[in-house]
Amino acid sequence: MSIKAVIWDMGGVIVRTEDHASRDNLAAQLGVTRHHLETSVFGGEIGHQAQRGEIDAPNLWEAVRQTYNLSKDGIKDFQKRFWAGDEVDYQLVEYIRSLRKNYISALLSNAWNDLRAVITERWNFADAFDTMIISGEEGVMKPAARIYQIALDRTQVAPSEAVFIDDFAHNIEGAKAVGMHVIQFISVEQTLNDLKELLNEKDH
């Protein structure tokens, strides 16, 4: 059965932290490790609540502000410095857009419920996808089987007709468990080579 849908993760794949210096400096100033900093935003119960849509982004940032005992201006500075090294890979976005000629294109991201607005209004690449599945809107996170099923339902393909690309091994395993083809993102070059090979193998 040929591939009909290509489903992409966002963070660590399309948007990547290319320079860690700003986070390292921020962490050092606050007397913690970069891992602690990133866990306070993405991990832990508060981060997971935000990724399940149980709290919104302002509530998450308020929790971070309290964690580090920051002022209102302090949390604004924190946010600016936390995101400073992140870059959208617009070349990769252009490739994803090009796939829409022949494949259904989808996003499947563990993210807060404001991601759709950010992609649409700030980054301007919502048109690269036929559909976007965002955990903060769905109330369930990867690697739970249900979110992959939601993605399959939205793209209207069978698991064997979909390929899922993500940087985290546990998310890849979750997709594989429901029967999807998978590619673990390590680099853009490796991912595109693996994808082209898979699409050619399955389509011819």
ChimeraX attribute file (.defattr): number of C-alpha atoms within 10 A of each C-alpha:
attribute: neighborCount
match mode: 1-to-1
recipient: residues
	/A:1	9
	/A:2	14
	/A:3	23
	/A:4	21
	/A:5	26
	/A:6	24
	/A:7	27
	/A:8	24
	/A:9	22
	/A:10	20
	/A:11	17
	/A:12	18
	/A:13	22
	/A:14	19
	/A:15	16
	/A:16	14
	/A:17	16
	/A:18	12
	/A:19	13
	/A:20	14
	/A:21	14
	/A:22	18
	/A:23	24
	/A:24	18
	/A:25	15
	/A:26	18
	/A:27	19
	/A:28	13
	/A:29	10
	/A:30	14
	/A:31	12
	/A:32	13
	/A:33	16
	/A:34	20
	/A:35	12
	/A:36	13
	/A:37	21
	/A:38	15
	/A:39	14
	/A:40	19
	/A:41	18
	/A:42	19
	/A:43	16
	/A:44	11
	/A:45	11
	/A:46	20
	/A:47	24
	/A:48	22
	/A:49	20
	/A:50	27
	/A:51	29
	/A:52	23
	/A:53	22
	/A:54	17
	/A:55	17
	/A:56	16
	/A:57	18
	/A:58	10
	/A:59	13
	/A:60	21
	/A:61	19
	/A:62	13
	/A:63	16
	/A:64	20
	/A:65	18
	/A:66	12
	/A:67	10
	/A:68	16
	/A:69	12
	/A:70	16
	/A:71	11
	/A:72	11
	/A:73	9
	/A:74	13
	/A:75	18
	/A:76	14
	/A:77	13
	/A:78	21
	/A:79	14
	/A:80	13
	/A:81	17
	/A:82	23
	/A:83	14
	/A:84	16
	/A:85	15
	/A:86	17
	/A:87	14
	/A:88	17
	/A:89	13
	/A:90	13
	/A:91	11
	/A:92	15
	/A:93	18
	/A:94	12
	/A:95	12
	/A:96	22
	/A:97	18
	/A:98	13
	/A:99	16
	/A:100	17
	/A:101	9
	/A:102	10
	/A:103	18
	/A:104	19
	/A:105	24
	/A:106	25
	/A:107	21
	/A:108	23
	/A:109	22
	/A:110	27
	/A:111	24
	/A:112	24
	/A:113	22
	/A:114	15
	/A:115	20
	/A:116	18
	/A:117	12
	/A:118	13
	/A:119	13
	/A:120	12
	/A:121	11
	/A:122	10
	/A:123	12
	/A:124	11
	/A:125	16
	/A:126	19
	/A:127	14
	/A:128	19
	/A:129	19
	/A:130	16
	/A:131	17
	/A:132	21
	/A:133	22
	/A:134	28
	/A:135	23
	/A:136	26
	/A:137	21
	/A:138	16
	/A:139	16
	/A:140	22
	/A:141	24
	/A:142	22
	/A:143	18
	/A:144	15
	/A:145	16
	/A:146	15
	/A:147	23
	/A:148	27
	/A:149	16
	/A:150	15
	/A:151	23
	/A:152	20
	/A:153	12
	/A:154	14
	/A:155	20
	/A:156	14
	/A:157	16
	/A:158	17
	/A:159	23
	/A:160	16
	/A:161	18
	/A:162	26
	/A:163	22
	/A:164	26
	/A:165	23
	/A:166	26
	/A:167	19
	/A:168	17
	/A:169	13
	/A:170	14
	/A:171	23
	/A:172	21
	/A:173	17
	/A:174	19
	/A:175	27
	/A:176	19
	/A:177	15
	/A:178	17
	/A:179	16
	/A:180	21
	/A:181	19
	/A:182	22
	/A:183	22
	/A:184	19
	/A:185	22
	/A:186	13
	/A:187	12
	/A:188	14
	/A:189	10
	/A:190	12
	/A:191	18
	/A:192	15
	/A:193	11
	/A:194	15
	/A:195	18
	/A:196	11
	/A:197	12
	/A:198	17
	/A:199	16
	/A:200	11
	/A:201	11
	/A:202	13
	/A:203	11
	/A:204	6
